């Protein structure tokens, strides 16, 4: 599993959601830890978050659902 920003679990850019998904953590708890770490490190977490926002690619969109064409018995198959 590649580290990517989350499309579904995001508050700002999906960085914490992507990290939580990659490492198997709860995203809410990771966000709380991130905010506390940011406050206690003189806002270094903001710089790291912005860097990860820029560097991590977003998850690709989900593949569209495939709907098979209706059966057409009057057409010959090739």
N, C-alpha and C positions, 0 to 999 in steps of 0.2 A: 504494500500500500504506500503510495507516494504522498508526501506531505503537501497538502493544498489548502487553500482557504475554502471554507464551507459556503455553499450556496443556500443551505436550509437553516443552519444554526448560526445566526449572526446577530450582532447588535450594531456594529459599525461597519466592519469590513470582512468579518468571518474569520479573522486570524485565530481567536481563542476557540471558536467552534472547530476549525480545522485542526488545531493542535490537540484539542480534547479528543476528537475523533481518531486522530493518528495514534495517540498514546493510550487510548481506551479509558479516558477520564471523564468525569462529569463536567460539562462546559460551564455550568453555573458556579461550581466551586473553583474552577480554574480562573474564571473572571474575577472572583473575589480575591483570590491569591494574587492575581496580576495587579489589581488596583492597590492592594496593600503593599505589594512590592514596589509599585510605582511611587507611592507616597513615602516609603521609607528609604528610597534610593535617590531622592532629589529629582524625581520625575524622569529617571533614565528609562523607565518602562515605556514612556510615551515615544521616545526616540526608537526603542527597539520595536514597538508596535508599528510605527510608521515604516521602519525598514522592512519588517516582515510583510506588511501590506504591499509594499513595492516589489519585494523579491519573490513572494510565494504566488504561484499561478492559481487562478480560481478553478474550482472543480468544473469539469465539462458539464454542459447541460445533459439531462437524462435523454437517453435514446428515445425517439418517438415510438409509440406503440405501433406494431405492424398489424394492419388489418388485411387479411388475404382478400383477393378479389372474389367477387361472387362467382359461383359456378356457372359456367356458360356451356351447357352441353351441346349447343348448336354449332360451336366453333370446334374445329379439329385441332388437336394438340400437335405441336411440332415435334 
